[in-house]
Amino acid sequence: MIPESFPATRTAALARLTHFAPRAGQAYASGRNTDPGPDQAGAVSKLSPYLRYRLITEQDVIGATLGRNSLPAAEKYVQEVLWRTYWKGWLEMRPSVWTQFQQERGHQRDSFPNARAVRSAEAGETGIEGFDDWARELVETGYLHNHARMWFASIWIFTLRLPWALGADFFLRHLVDADAASNTLSWRWVAGLQTAGKTYLATSENIARFTNGRFAPKGLAITATMPADMASPELRPLPQATFFDAHKPAYLLVTPEDLHPESVFGVSTKINSTGVLHDPETLWGNNARAFVEAATEDAVERVGKAFKCPTTVLCNFDTAALIAQARAAGAEQIITPYTPIGPVADALTRIAPILAAEGVPLVQIRRAWDENFWPHATKGFFPFKEHIPKILKDMGLSR
């Protein structure tokens, strides 16, 4: 069931953005850390599910924000949006971290001796005020305030002493907006693995202050014992951007990683047919699957109108069906918006050689947004953010 607070259409996303943009300045900066509770009005935009699947894009959001606010006034919100961009770029250059997370999660599932404690934490039955409420809220709504996510992760790791990878997995299985980069790296950051030795320790005082006194949990850890680190990730260059012949007939493959291909490919692109992929196996939980199923229907209608071509839902990564549809459309290439590290990228990597051998090569096109920002995600966020004003100005989004 799709959470009622997140109708999965681009129209709904743009309406939410229009409503929020005037409040992206001081109202956001002063209230962004406060979690007033589910279904309560707060300062955050709740645009993350739409950004996650790019029903709206970062460029849409920042453009609307800076159309109503100066960059200095909306700096905190602009940076919040760009954290997701930063995490993706950081992981693209360190893909081993995603692989290591999956291995660690599998190892902990098989070997962690206190599986009962994990089940109690996931069910919200630990007796820890706030934590239990957030566990239930997450499962029921598919969403948590960003500050609550940090408190929850800290309590999971340092108070309950549960494996961080199993906590990250719990979020993946229930958050509507979880992606491989933001979720994995945020949990690593809380644990002290992302910025070496720098942990995030939740306190009762901080929780009470920023929940308006709703929660003041007792017995939280007062020291943060960092989990054993995995191997240091090797920094690799970003995969080179690819180019395609816009005049060569193409089959457009739309994946849940980017449900707005209209802003990637111009209307002059010779697209003969389109398939919008809906493969539940590349999504982690029921909340995300329900959201993407509805968003897929929205994308089919939009993309068909935008490119004036037959558009269908492509169920699962059926390579034979994909090749057949591309050939039936007379396509000489299959084009798709670039997919960042995660299950969809893994699947495309597996099928790309098969498509090439069949004469319909897969061409992934990276957005200008990612091309401009990702190369600067080589270190921490603070060096990254120094590039934000110039890039936004060069892209015509700020003065």
Contacts in CASP RR format, 6 or more apart in sequence:
PFRMAT RR
TARGET T0000
AUTHOR 0000-0000-0000
METHOD contacts of the structure
MODEL  1
MIPESFPATRTAALARLTHFAPRAGQAYASGRNTDPGPDQAGAVSKLSPY
LRYRLITEQDVIGATLGRNSLPAAEKYVQEVLWRTYWKGWLEMRPSVWTQ
FQQERGHQRDSFPNARAVRSAEAGETGIEGFDDWARELVETGYLHNHARM
WFASIWIFTLRLPWALGADFFLRHLVDADAASNTLSWRWVAGLQTAGKTY
LATSENIARFTNGRFAPKGLAITATMPADMASPELRPLPQATFFDAHKPA
YLLVTPEDLHPESVFGVSTKINSTGVLHDPETLWGNNARAFVEAATEDAV
ERVGKAFKCPTTVLCNFDTAALIAQARAAGAEQIITPYTPIGPVADALTR
IAPILAAEGVPLVQIRRAWDENFWPHATKGFFPFKEHIPKILKDMGLSR
1 286 0 8 1.000
1 290 0 8 1.000
2 8 0 8 1.000
2 287 0 8 1.000
2 290 0 8 1.000
2 291 0 8 1.000
2 294 0 8 1.000
3 141 0 8 1.000
3 142 0 8 1.000
3 143 0 8 1.000
3 176 0 8 1.000
3 287 0 8 1.000
3 291 0 8 1.000
5 39 0 8 1.000
5 46 0 8 1.000
5 141 0 8 1.000
5 143 0 8 1.000
6 12 0 8 1.000
6 46 0 8 1.000
6 49 0 8 1.000
6 50 0 8 1.000
6 143 0 8 1.000
6 176 0 8 1.000
6 291 0 8 1.000
7 294 0 8 1.000
8 49 0 8 1.000
8 55 0 8 1.000
8 291 0 8 1.000
8 292 0 8 1.000
8 293 0 8 1.000
8 294 0 8 1.000
8 295 0 8 1.000
8 298 0 8 1.000
9 55 0 8 1.000
9 294 0 8 1.000
9 295 0 8 1.000
9 298 0 8 1.000
10 50 0 8 1.000
10 55 0 8 1.000
10 56 0 8 1.000
10 259 0 8 1.000
10 260 0 8 1.000
10 298 0 8 1.000
10 302 0 8 1.000
11 298 0 8 1.000
13 47 0 8 1.000
13 50 0 8 1.000
13 55 0 8 1.000
13 56 0 8 1.000
14 56 0 8 1.000
14 60 0 8 1.000
16 45 0 8 1.000
16 46 0 8 1.000
16 47 0 8 1.000
16 50 0 8 1.000
17 45 0 8 1.000
17 47 0 8 1.000
17 56 0 8 1.000
17 60 0 8 1.000
17 61 0 8 1.000
17 64 0 8 1.000
18 64 0 8 1.000
20 45 0 8 1.000
20 47 0 8 1.000
21 64 0 8 1.000
21 65 0 8 1.000
21 67 0 8 1.000
21 68 0 8 1.000
21 69 0 8 1.000
22 68 0 8 1.000
22 69 0 8 1.000
23 43 0 8 1.000
24 45 0 8 1.000
24 65 0 8 1.000
24 68 0 8 1.000
24 69 0 8 1.000
24 74 0 8 1.000
24 77 0 8 1.000
25 69 0 8 1.000
25 73 0 8 1.000
25 74 0 8 1.000
25 76 0 8 1.000
25 77 0 8 1.000
26 73 0 8 1.000
27 43 0 8 1.000
28 43 0 8 1.000
28 44 0 8 1.000
28 45 0 8 1.000
28 74 0 8 1.000
28 76 0 8 1.000
28 77 0 8 1.000
29 75 0 8 1.000
29 76 0 8 1.000
29 77 0 8 1.000
30 43 0 8 1.000
31 42 0 8 1.000
31 43 0 8 1.000
32 43 0 8 1.000
32 44 0 8 1.000
32 76 0 8 1.000
32 77 0 8 1.000
32 80 0 8 1.000
32 146 0 8 1.000
33 147 0 8 1.000
33 210 0 8 1.000
34 42 0 8 1.000
34 43 0 8 1.000
34 147 0 8 1.000
34 210 0 8 1.000
34 211 0 8 1.000
34 212 0 8 1.000
35 145 0 8 1.000
35 147 0 8 1.000
35 148 0 8 1.000
35 210 0 8 1.000
35 211 0 8 1.000
36 42 0 8 1.000
36 211 0 8 1.000
36 212 0 8 1.000
37 137 0 8 1.000
37 145 0 8 1.000
37 211 0 8 1.000
37 214 0 8 1.000
38 137 0 8 1.000
38 141 0 8 1.000
38 143 0 8 1.000
44 145 0 8 1.000
44 146 0 8 1.000
45 61 0 8 1.000
45 77 0 8 1.000
46 143 0 8 1.000
47 56 0 8 1.000
47 61 0 8 1.000
48 84 0 8 1.000
48 143 0 8 1.000
48 177 0 8 1.000
49 55 0 8 1.000
49 143 0 8 1.000
49 176 0 8 1.000
49 177 0 8 1.000
49 291 0 8 1.000
50 56 0 8 1.000
51 57 0 8 1.000
51 58 0 8 1.000
51 61 0 8 1.000
51 81 0 8 1.000
51 84 0 8 1.000
51 177 0 8 1.000
52 84 0 8 1.000
52 176 0 8 1.000
52 177 0 8 1.000
52 178 0 8 1.000
52 179 0 8 1.000
53 256 0 8 1.000
53 257 0 8 1.000
53 258 0 8 1.000
53 259 0 8 1.000
53 291 0 8 1.000
53 292 0 8 1.000
53 295 0 8 1.000
54 257 0 8 1.000
54 258 0 8 1.000
54 259 0 8 1.000
54 260 0 8 1.000
54 337 0 8 1.000
55 259 0 8 1.000
55 260 0 8 1.000
55 295 0 8 1.000
55 298 0 8 1.000
55 299 0 8 1.000
56 260 0 8 1.000
57 260 0 8 1.000
57 263 0 8 1.000
57 367 0 8 1.000
57 369 0 8 1.000
58 81 0 8 1.000
58 82 0 8 1.000
58 84 0 8 1.000
58 85 0 8 1.000
58 369 0 8 1.000
59 263 0 8 1.000
59 369 0 8 1.000
59 395 0 8 1.000
59 397 0 8 1.000
60 263 0 8 1.000
61 81 0 8 1.000
62 78 0 8 1.000
62 81 0 8 1.000
62 392 0 8 1.000
62 397 0 8 1.000
63 397 0 8 1.000
65 74 0 8 1.000
65 77 0 8 1.000
65 78 0 8 1.000
65 81 0 8 1.000
66 74 0 8 1.000
66 78 0 8 1.000
66 392 0 8 1.000
66 397 0 8 1.000
66 398 0 8 1.000
70 399 0 8 1.000
71 78 0 8 1.000
71 389 0 8 1.000
71 392 0 8 1.000
71 398 0 8 1.000
71 399 0 8 1.000
78 388 0 8 1.000
78 392 0 8 1.000
79 385 0 8 1.000
79 388 0 8 1.000
80 146 0 8 1.000
82 373 0 8 1.000
82 384 0 8 1.000
82 385 0 8 1.000
82 388 0 8 1.000
83 182 0 8 1.000
83 381 0 8 1.000
84 179 0 8 1.000
84 181 0 8 1.000
84 182 0 8 1.000
85 369 0 8 1.000
85 370 0 8 1.000
85 373 0 8 1.000
85 374 0 8 1.000
85 377 0 8 1.000
86 373 0 8 1.000
86 377 0 8 1.000
86 380 0 8 1.000
86 381 0 8 1.000
86 384 0 8 1.000
87 181 0 8 1.000
87 182 0 8 1.000
87 185 0 8 1.000
87 186 0 8 1.000
87 377 0 8 1.000
88 179 0 8 1.000
88 181 0 8 1.000
88 182 0 8 1.000
88 340 0 8 1.000
88 341 0 8 1.000
88 370 0 8 1.000
88 374 0 8 1.000
88 377 0 8 1.000
89 181 0 8 1.000
89 238 0 8 1.000
89 340 0 8 1.000
89 370 0 8 1.000
89 373 0 8 1.000
89 374 0 8 1.000
89 377 0 8 1.000
90 181 0 8 1.000
90 185 0 8 1.000
90 377 0 8 1.000
90 378 0 8 1.000
90 380 0 8 1.000
91 97 0 8 1.000
91 98 0 8 1.000
91 180 0 8 1.000
91 181 0 8 1.000
91 184 0 8 1.000
91 185 0 8 1.000
91 340 0 8 1.000
91 341 0 8 1.000
92 238 0 8 1.000
92 239 0 8 1.000
92 340 0 8 1.000
92 341 0 8 1.000
92 374 0 8 1.000
92 377 0 8 1.000
93 235 0 8 1.000
93 236 0 8 1.000
93 237 0 8 1.000
93 238 0 8 1.000
93 374 0 8 1.000
93 377 0 8 1.000
93 378 0 8 1.000
94 233 0 8 1.000
94 234 0 8 1.000
94 235 0 8 1.000
94 236 0 8 1.000
95 236 0 8 1.000
95 341 0 8 1.000
96 231 0 8 1.000
96 233 0 8 1.000
96 234 0 8 1.000
97 184 0 8 1.000
97 185 0 8 1.000
97 188 0 8 1.000
97 230 0 8 1.000
97 233 0 8 1.000
98 180 0 8 1.000
98 181 0 8 1.000
98 184 0 8 1.000
98 341 0 8 1.000
98 342 0 8 1.000
100 230 0 8 1.000
100 231 0 8 1.000
100 233 0 8 1.000
101 165 0 8 1.000
101 168 0 8 1.000
101 184 0 8 1.000
104 163 0 8 1.000
104 165 0 8 1.000
104 230 0 8 1.000
105 165 0 8 1.000
105 166 0 8 1.000
105 168 0 8 1.000
105 169 0 8 1.000
106 165 0 8 1.000
108 163 0 8 1.000
108 165 0 8 1.000
108 166 0 8 1.000
109 166 0 8 1.000
109 169 0 8 1.000
112 118 0 8 1.000
112 162 0 8 1.000
112 163 0 8 1.000
112 166 0 8 1.000
114 162 0 8 1.000
117 160 0 8 1.000
117 162 0 8 1.000
118 162 0 8 1.000
118 166 0 8 1.000
120 126 0 8 1.000
121 131 0 8 1.000
121 135 0 8 1.000
121 156 0 8 1.000
121 160 0 8 1.000
121 162 0 8 1.000
121 170 0 8 1.000
122 135 0 8 1.000
122 139 0 8 1.000
122 170 0 8 1.000
123 135 0 8 1.000
124 131 0 8 1.000
124 132 0 8 1.000
124 133 0 8 1.000
124 135 0 8 1.000
124 136 0 8 1.000
125 132 0 8 1.000
126 132 0 8 1.000
126 160 0 8 1.000
128 155 0 8 1.000
128 159 0 8 1.000
128 160 0 8 1.000
128 217 0 8 1.000
128 219 0 8 1.000
128 220 0 8 1.000
129 215 0 8 1.000
129 216 0 8 1.000
129 217 0 8 1.000
129 218 0 8 1.000
130 151 0 8 1.000
130 207 0 8 1.000
130 211 0 8 1.000
130 214 0 8 1.000
130 215 0 8 1.000
130 217 0 8 1.000
131 151 0 8 1.000
131 152 0 8 1.000
131 155 0 8 1.000
131 156 0 8 1.000
131 217 0 8 1.000
133 215 0 8 1.000
134 144 0 8 1.000
134 148 0 8 1.000
134 151 0 8 1.000
134 152 0 8 1.000
135 152 0 8 1.000
137 143 0 8 1.000
137 144 0 8 1.000
137 148 0 8 1.000
138 144 0 8 1.000
138 152 0 8 1.000
138 170 0 8 1.000
138 171 0 8 1.000
138 174 0 8 1.000
138 175 0 8 1.000
139 174 0 8 1.000
141 287 0 8 1.000
142 174 0 8 1.000
142 175 0 8 1.000
142 176 0 8 1.000
142 287 0 8 1.000
143 175 0 8 1.000
143 176 0 8 1.000
143 177 0 8 1.000
144 152 0 8 1.000
144 175 0 8 1.000
147 210 0 8 1.000
149 171 0 8 1.000
149 186 0 8 1.000
150 186 0 8 1.000
150 190 0 8 1.000
150 200 0 8 1.000
150 202 0 8 1.000
151 202 0 8 1.000
151 206 0 8 1.000
151 207 0 8 1.000
153 164 0 8 1.000
153 167 0 8 1.000
153 186 0 8 1.000
153 187 0 8 1.000
153 190 0 8 1.000
153 191 0 8 1.000
153 200 0 8 1.000
154 190 0 8 1.000
154 199 0 8 1.000
154 200 0 8 1.000
154 201 0 8 1.000
154 202 0 8 1.000
154 221 0 8 1.000
154 224 0 8 1.000
155 202 0 8 1.000
155 217 0 8 1.000
155 220 0 8 1.000
155 221 0 8 1.000
156 162 0 8 1.000
156 164 0 8 1.000
156 167 0 8 1.000
157 164 0 8 1.000
157 190 0 8 1.000
157 191 0 8 1.000
157 224 0 8 1.000
157 227 0 8 1.000
158 199 0 8 1.000
158 201 0 8 1.000
158 202 0 8 1.000
158 220 0 8 1.000
158 221 0 8 1.000
158 223 0 8 1.000
158 224 0 8 1.000
158 225 0 8 1.000
159 202 0 8 1.000
159 219 0 8 1.000
159 220 0 8 1.000
159 221 0 8 1.000
161 225 0 8 1.000
163 227 0 8 1.000
164 187 0 8 1.000
164 188 0 8 1.000
164 190 0 8 1.000
164 191 0 8 1.000
164 193 0 8 1.000
164 227 0 8 1.000
165 187 0 8 1.000
167 187 0 8 1.000
168 183 0 8 1.000
168 184 0 8 1.000
168 187 0 8 1.000
171 178 0 8 1.000
171 183 0 8 1.000
171 187 0 8 1.000
172 178 0 8 1.000
172 183 0 8 1.000
172 284 0 8 1.000
172 285 0 8 1.000
173 284 0 8 1.000
173 285 0 8 1.000
174 285 0 8 1.000
174 287 0 8 1.000
175 183 0 8 1.000
175 287 0 8 1.000
175 288 0 8 1.000
176 287 0 8 1.000
176 288 0 8 1.000
176 291 0 8 1.000
178 284 0 8 1.000
178 288 0 8 1.000
179 340 0 8 1.000
179 342 0 8 1.000
180 340 0 8 1.000
180 341 0 8 1.000
180 342 0 8 1.000
180 343 0 8 1.000
181 340 0 8 1.000
181 341 0 8 1.000
185 194 0 8 1.000
188 194 0 8 1.000
189 195 0 8 1.000
189 198 0 8 1.000
189 200 0 8 1.000
190 199 0 8 1.000
190 200 0 8 1.000
191 199 0 8 1.000
191 226 0 8 1.000
191 227 0 8 1.000
192 198 0 8 1.000
192 199 0 8 1.000
192 200 0 8 1.000
192 224 0 8 1.000
192 226 0 8 1.000
192 227 0 8 1.000
193 226 0 8 1.000
193 227 0 8 1.000
193 229 0 8 1.000
193 230 0 8 1.000
195 380 0 8 1.000
196 229 0 8 1.000
197 226 0 8 1.000
199 224 0 8 1.000
199 226 0 8 1.000
200 224 0 8 1.000
201 221 0 8 1.000
201 222 0 8 1.000
201 223 0 8 1.000
201 224 0 8 1.000
202 220 0 8 1.000
203 220 0 8 1.000
204 216 0 8 1.000
204 217 0 8 1.000
204 218 0 8 1.000
204 219 0 8 1.000
204 220 0 8 1.000
205 216 0 8 1.000
207 215 0 8 1.000
207 216 0 8 1.000
207 217 0 8 1.000
208 215 0 8 1.000
208 216 0 8 1.000
235 378 0 8 1.000
238 374 0 8 1.000
238 375 0 8 1.000
241 365 0 8 1.000
241 366 0 8 1.000
241 371 0 8 1.000
242 363 0 8 1.000
242 364 0 8 1.000
242 365 0 8 1.000
242 366 0 8 1.000
243 363 0 8 1.000
243 365 0 8 1.000
244 250 0 8 1.000
244 333 0 8 1.000
244 335 0 8 1.000
244 363 0 8 1.000
244 365 0 8 1.000
245 333 0 8 1.000
246 265 0 8 1.000
246 266 0 8 1.000
246 268 0 8 1.000
246 269 0 8 1.000
246 270 0 8 1.000
247 270 0 8 1.000
248 270 0 8 1.000
248 332 0 8 1.000
248 333 0 8 1.000
249 270 0 8 1.000
249 272 0 8 1.000
249 329 0 8 1.000
249 330 0 8 1.000
249 331 0 8 1.000
249 332 0 8 1.000
249 333 0 8 1.000
250 269 0 8 1.000
250 270 0 8 1.000
250 271 0 8 1.000
250 272 0 8 1.000
250 331 0 8 1.000
250 332 0 8 1.000
250 333 0 8 1.000
250 334 0 8 1.000
250 335 0 8 1.000
251 271 0 8 1.000
251 272 0 8 1.000
251 273 0 8 1.000
251 274 0 8 1.000
251 275 0 8 1.000
251 322 0 8 1.000
251 325 0 8 1.000
251 326 0 8 1.000
251 329 0 8 1.000
251 330 0 8 1.000
251 331 0 8 1.000
251 333 0 8 1.000
251 334 0 8 1.000
251 335 0 8 1.000
251 360 0 8 1.000
252 261 0 8 1.000
252 265 0 8 1.000
252 271 0 8 1.000
252 273 0 8 1.000
252 274 0 8 1.000
252 275 0 8 1.000
252 303 0 8 1.000
252 307 0 8 1.000
252 309 0 8 1.000
252 334 0 8 1.000
252 335 0 8 1.000
252 336 0 8 1.000
253 274 0 8 1.000
253 275 0 8 1.000
253 277 0 8 1.000
253 314 0 8 1.000
253 322 0 8 1.000
253 334 0 8 1.000
253 335 0 8 1.000
253 336 0 8 1.000
253 362 0 8 1.000
254 261 0 8 1.000
254 274 0 8 1.000
254 275 0 8 1.000
254 276 0 8 1.000
254 277 0 8 1.000
254 299 0 8 1.000
254 303 0 8 1.000
254 336 0 8 1.000
254 337 0 8 1.000
255 277 0 8 1.000
255 282 0 8 1.000
255 336 0 8 1.000
255 337 0 8 1.000
255 339 0 8 1.000
255 344 0 8 1.000
255 348 0 8 1.000
256 277 0 8 1.000
256 278 0 8 1.000
256 279 0 8 1.000
256 282 0 8 1.000
256 283 0 8 1.000
256 292 0 8 1.000
256 295 0 8 1.000
256 296 0 8 1.000
256 344 0 8 1.000
257 337 0 8 1.000
257 339 0 8 1.000
257 340 0 8 1.000
257 344 0 8 1.000
257 345 0 8 1.000
258 264 0 8 1.000
258 336 0 8 1.000
258 337 0 8 1.000
258 338 0 8 1.000
258 339 0 8 1.000
258 367 0 8 1.000
259 276 0 8 1.000
259 295 0 8 1.000
259 296 0 8 1.000
259 298 0 8 1.000
259 299 0 8 1.000
260 299 0 8 1.000
260 302 0 8 1.000
261 303 0 8 1.000
261 336 0 8 1.000
261 337 0 8 1.000
262 302 0 8 1.000
262 303 0 8 1.000
262 306 0 8 1.000
262 307 0 8 1.000
263 367 0 8 1.000
264 337 0 8 1.000
264 365 0 8 1.000
264 367 0 8 1.000
265 271 0 8 1.000
265 307 0 8 1.000
265 335 0 8 1.000
265 365 0 8 1.000
267 306 0 8 1.000
267 307 0 8 1.000
269 307 0 8 1.000
269 335 0 8 1.000
271 307 0 8 1.000
271 309 0 8 1.000
271 335 0 8 1.000
272 309 0 8 1.000
272 329 0 8 1.000
272 330 0 8 1.000
272 331 0 8 1.000
273 309 0 8 1.000
273 310 0 8 1.000
273 311 0 8 1.000
273 312 0 8 1.000
273 325 0 8 1.000
273 326 0 8 1.000
273 328 0 8 1.000
273 329 0 8 1.000
273 331 0 8 1.000
274 303 0 8 1.000
274 304 0 8 1.000
274 307 0 8 1.000
274 309 0 8 1.000
274 310 0 8 1.000
274 311 0 8 1.000
274 312 0 8 1.000
275 311 0 8 1.000
275 312 0 8 1.000
275 313 0 8 1.000
275 314 0 8 1.000
275 325 0 8 1.000
276 296 0 8 1.000
276 299 0 8 1.000
276 300 0 8 1.000
276 303 0 8 1.000
276 311 0 8 1.000
276 312 0 8 1.000
276 313 0 8 1.000
276 314 0 8 1.000
277 296 0 8 1.000
277 313 0 8 1.000
277 314 0 8 1.000
277 317 0 8 1.000
277 344 0 8 1.000
278 292 0 8 1.000
278 293 0 8 1.000
278 296 0 8 1.000
278 313 0 8 1.000
278 314 0 8 1.000
278 315 0 8 1.000
279 315 0 8 1.000
279 316 0 8 1.000
279 317 0 8 1.000
279 344 0 8 1.000
279 347 0 8 1.000
280 289 0 8 1.000
281 316 0 8 1.000
281 317 0 8 1.000
281 343 0 8 1.000
282 317 0 8 1.000
282 343 0 8 1.000
282 344 0 8 1.000
282 347 0 8 1.000
283 289 0 8 1.000
283 292 0 8 1.000
283 343 0 8 1.000
296 313 0 8 1.000
300 311 0 8 1.000
300 312 0 8 1.000
300 313 0 8 1.000
303 311 0 8 1.000
304 310 0 8 1.000
304 311 0 8 1.000
310 329 0 8 1.000
312 325 0 8 1.000
314 321 0 8 1.000
314 322 0 8 1.000
314 325 0 8 1.000
317 347 0 8 1.000
317 350 0 8 1.000
317 351 0 8 1.000
319 351 0 8 1.000
319 354 0 8 1.000
319 355 0 8 1.000
322 334 0 8 1.000
322 351 0 8 1.000
322 355 0 8 1.000
323 354 0 8 1.000
323 355 0 8 1.000
323 358 0 8 1.000
323 360 0 8 1.000
326 334 0 8 1.000
326 360 0 8 1.000
327 360 0 8 1.000
331 360 0 8 1.000
332 359 0 8 1.000
332 360 0 8 1.000
333 360 0 8 1.000
333 361 0 8 1.000
333 362 0 8 1.000
333 363 0 8 1.000
334 355 0 8 1.000
334 360 0 8 1.000
334 361 0 8 1.000
334 362 0 8 1.000
334 363 0 8 1.000
335 362 0 8 1.000
335 363 0 8 1.000
335 364 0 8 1.000
335 365 0 8 1.000
336 348 0 8 1.000
336 362 0 8 1.000
336 363 0 8 1.000
336 364 0 8 1.000
336 365 0 8 1.000
337 364 0 8 1.000
337 365 0 8 1.000
337 366 0 8 1.000
337 367 0 8 1.000
338 364 0 8 1.000
338 365 0 8 1.000
338 366 0 8 1.000
338 367 0 8 1.000
338 370 0 8 1.000
339 345 0 8 1.000
339 348 0 8 1.000
339 364 0 8 1.000
340 370 0 8 1.000
348 362 0 8 1.000
348 364 0 8 1.000
351 362 0 8 1.000
352 361 0 8 1.000
352 362 0 8 1.000
355 361 0 8 1.000
355 362 0 8 1.000
356 362 0 8 1.000
368 395 0 8 1.000
369 395 0 8 1.000
372 391 0 8 1.000
372 394 0 8 1.000
372 395 0 8 1.000
373 384 0 8 1.000
373 387 0 8 1.000
373 391 0 8 1.000
376 383 0 8 1.000
376 384 0 8 1.000
376 387 0 8 1.000
377 384 0 8 1.000
389 398 0 8 1.000
392 398 0 8 1.000
393 399 0 8 1.000
END
